[in-house]
Amino acid sequence: MSGDDPLSVLSGDDPLAVHVRDRSPSDFSLPSGPPSTVSLERCQSLEWYAKSQEHLLKTSLHNPLPTEVPPPIAALGGNHGDMHVVVLIGLPEVGKPFLAKRMRQYLRFFHGASCALFDTATHTKDTIEENAQSLSNALSLWLVKAPVSINAPKLSIVGSNVHLEPPSLNRSLYPSFRASGMSFGEPPPSPQLDGDTSLPDAAKVYQGQKVVDSGRCAIVYGSDTFRTFTERWSGSSKERRRWIAESVKRISPNVKLIFIEVKVSDPVLLRNNISLKRQASGQGPPDEEHYLMVEKSIREYAKRYVTIQDDGSEDDMSYVLFINYGEKVVTNRMHGFLRMRIAQFLSTIHTETHTVYLTRHGQSEYNKLGKIGGNSGVTDNGLEYAKRLADYAANTICKESGDSPNKARLWTSSLRRTNETAQFIEHPEVDVDGDSWLQMSHRVYRNLDEIFAGEYEGLTYAEVALRHKDEAFLRKVDKIGYRYPRGESYFDIISRLDPLVHELESYREPLLIVSHQAVLRIIFAYLKGMDRRESTKIEIPLHTVIKLTYNGWSTCVAEQIYLGPDVPRNDHAAGIAELNEQAP
């Protein structure tokens, strides 16, 4: 699509359009008070379906018994499945907070899972048992809205067997709890208990039915592994991991537990983690003395730490061994939607600094005419931008560190206007640190194509507003979930970008992506750590390069580089405003 993508699902001439036309925005809003007994409202609060479908799920004259919950789509797949508790374990300074933060962003952005972070370091104020119960309660209240028993089960070891002594119950007191965010760069949030986690009435109809729609994922990690070694939730020994497994079962038998053990044996990678974590906390780069001190402390910690056993004694648990950030990934009993996504994501992630350059194609013929979608070529202005982009790529992207060339990559969509924009970018074979590398090797991905506007492809905004007045209203209600008639929604873009993001995350080299506004909005929002619903509001201007620099520890930094030439602000902005004004 050539610009922002407007509109909705029912034609103004369709007799069924009355179900949209006769409603106001309040009919589509979420309940503000206590959770209702109406399953429709509960399902929407959990984001089980696109909000623009809501009017189709209500009783009408022609459909007195409507479908209560539509089938799931991929971008909301994380809301359909067992609840999960993911516990990150391992030696200090291996990047557990980094992985927790990145995993949360990936699962909630691409799969719609409700994720929360729980830092063991924020539950260390009292005795070991009280600390364990504090974190257990925080997890239970977030997952199932009910606290577990106050006294944590006590460990007793007889020979090589671990026994959990049943706790005495005291429900008159509930310790305070806190679901923590990252300890670096952002304050820990309060526990998120909004939204009704109960199941829709329709899901409770059949006796014996196993209902697994919940999609909540709690990620437990330690921001201060040295201090929390003896805490139950640290998972630093075989006995503590068994205690965690039993505690999770006590929260609910429907909660699935996953251990992720992070192992870093590469000394260069370890020092990189130490440096990035220290700088993210505002302390500046470490000196050699600091490195040696931390490395000595890690060696002492390792003498007491017990890794996940490979003798079969822990094979009944789901776990991932994550070694040297993707060098080797070992999985055990990782079955199910979210678990497979987690394992796949871990195989690509690393802590090195990424640089991603995003740009739209040069001005296209359809841009100039205000038309939606299509496969038009670029204008003379667009051609001039293509030449300027090639110069920027050769002298900046391919030489980030100065005069010497560095490896760099190029992606474009399959559409004509992006390929014409990238046509002047050169692809010389260069020698970088002894390796022969084809610079800016052009890779074309249909996954990067613009959102498909279906029946509205090739129309102007004015034509759409005239012929399909209800469309702007439905799109205004739910811009991210709204699907063009016989076309796509932003959720569809998210689904097709998922595999590409895995590849992007694995790269070390700078990457230039020449694509389209809707697609680049999604990529930008994900890398910036934004909520995906905010992505539809991002403006990606023409003839501008957006440079994103991030490493996962610190906040992603965005920089806009305007290359020109100037182009008139066409009917795009006015067309959108006109459509919004005509909405009921």
Order of alpha helices (4+ residues) and beta strands (2+ residues): alpha-alpha-beta-alpha-beta-alpha-beta-beta-beta-alpha-beta-alpha-alpha-beta-beta-alpha-beta-alpha-alpha-beta-alpha-beta-beta-beta-alpha-alpha-alpha-beta-alpha-beta-beta-alpha
